[in-house]
């Protein structure tokens, strides 16, 4: 099937695209909803908005058209069931299906399914209700190079963990799961990620040149913060390249 992929920039939407391709589907376009101008992070039931600054670089790396529009609605209804569209709620190519990286969020999954049903499109959600540790391991084994771009959970600290790769974070996340019960894939809002390279990026990868830590909560037990990307670029991949987690903070 010809697929348009909903992307946030994170590991989940990326890995679901990889699974779509593995199952024989063709990604023909990308779609993204972004916050209003001058808003970096939008606290939303539906969308990951942090890291939206490099969505266009992802499209260029995948060599695919990108369709973007501004998020104008908000959560008018927060019920899990979503049988009818609600006015104001957050919600060219011939396509057959939509790729979505939902894992456990029925709020998100039901809204996408409702829209797709009205448009007579299939929903491809290969991550849906998967075992979390197994899924994290699969993402790492698929060579997704993703970093933490937001932290918001007990045991995660912006200055310590932002910018770390999934490989670096895996033992920490597993330890925190046992200690505090956090979700190792961040599905409970514990953290969000940004994909800098994967098998779907044709010839180039994303490099972050300048980032800044923005603290939104100074809670000593579970502080919340994210990376604001101030400058980034694409560079050619090198088969022998070993990725560095060094970021230019200021």
Order of alpha helices (4+ residues) and beta strands (2+ residues): beta-alpha-beta-alpha-beta-beta-alpha-beta-alpha-beta-alpha-alpha-beta-beta-beta
